[in-house]
Amino acid sequence: MPFYHKLGNIPQKRHTQFRQPDGSLYKEQVIGTEGFTGISSILYHINPPTKVKAIKKIEDIGYKEWEEGTLRHYHLRTLDAKSFGDPVSGRKVMLFNNDVSMAICNPAEQMDYFYKNGEGDEVVFVHAGSGIIESQYGTLDYHDGDYVVIPRGVIYRVITESKKTKFMVIESKSPVYTPARYKNKYGQYLEHSPFCERDFRVPEKLITVNEKGEFLVKIKKFNKLHNYIFDFHPLDVVGWDGYFYPWIFNINDFMPITGKIHQPPPVHQTFEGNNYVICSFCPRLFDYHPEAIPAPYNHSNIDSDEVLYYVEGNFMSRKGVDVASFTLHPGGIPHGPHPGTTEASIGKKETLELAVMLDTFHPLKLSTHAKEYDLPNYPYTWNEEGHEAEIE
């Protein structure tokens, strides 16, 4: 969770008169989560944020469940997924449950509208590409490896500046926070935390647009897009302050916690929400016990599903997995290192892998989008003989 921040012009006291040059009041808006008990910010608009010119068509963006009905491990190879849509319309959900979802997005177009997610926080992982995110809170420059955290209710637009852009988008029904155990009772990050306030990038340039016209904002709610037309530019904020705003943390700024023997996945935790955690697997030195086995041990996720999204490098415990692959290891059945990788890891001093992990405490479902990327023989890759078996 970020810290207190402010940009632009604001009055000395909350909920007091703050007037425009023509003598009229700026329009104050409090926006936050969890009623009035979560984090919030106060924005000051030139125009009433409640004023709407028209509400147009509704777009259904729902996705269907792929009901294969088999308890098995999955490998979704999305490396060659075609570019499609823009940074919002191009999202294809791969996995989901009632708490969280994961999507790929390889945009081919620019956004000619603004967007607001009215039902979920977003963690947009920038696998490749650079650009700018414009929002009511100011601009953010993004690049490879960034986790862009966009709370629900933020009106924004993504401007891509690279020929090839690849996002992996996690959407959360609950607010997204950093782990409480990394902070003291005052909210400051502790000395042993794998990151701290210095690593967060926050909006630094506020763009205030006082312009009339016709501006489209697509609002996601009930898994549909609701098209709102305003007669003023959405970025009409002259100042704001608070804890609620978009911010960025780069995966390469995560400082891995290592040990004498193999450390469990919680040491890689970066974010958390209701019934899930997000972890970052980054380049790190291996265990230094003289008889240490760096490869992870076989384990059973009895109470959780585990998804790994592979970013770059050679993931030491897994064979045949490409960049931009997802592997799903569901609760109820064990998984672990592929044959030969445990022995091969002994004596190695470091790993250069980079991956994002999502662990959920309720089962994940696959969407019909995922079906076209599925490699059905993946469950048999733990067999010494290879991949000759087939799912029946």
Secondary structure, 3 states (H helix, E strand, C coil): CCCCEEEECCCCCCCCCCECCCCCECEEEEEECCCCCCCEEEEEECCCCCCCCEEEEEEECCCCECCCCCCCCEEEECCCCCCCCCCCCCEEEEEECCCEEEEEECCCCCCCCEEEECCCEEEEEEEECCEEEEECCEEEEECCCEEEEECCCCEEEEEECCCCCEEEEEEECCCCECCHHHECCCCCECCCCCCCHHHEECCCECCCCCCEEEEEEEEEECCEEEEEEEEECCCCEEEEEECCCCEEEEHHHCCCCCCCCCCCHHHHEEEEECCEEEEEECCEECCCCCCCCCCCCCEECCCCEEEEEEEECCCCCCCCCCCCEEEEECCCCEECCCCCHHHHHCCCCEECCEEEEEEECCCCEEEHHHHCCECCCHHHHHCCCCCCCCCC
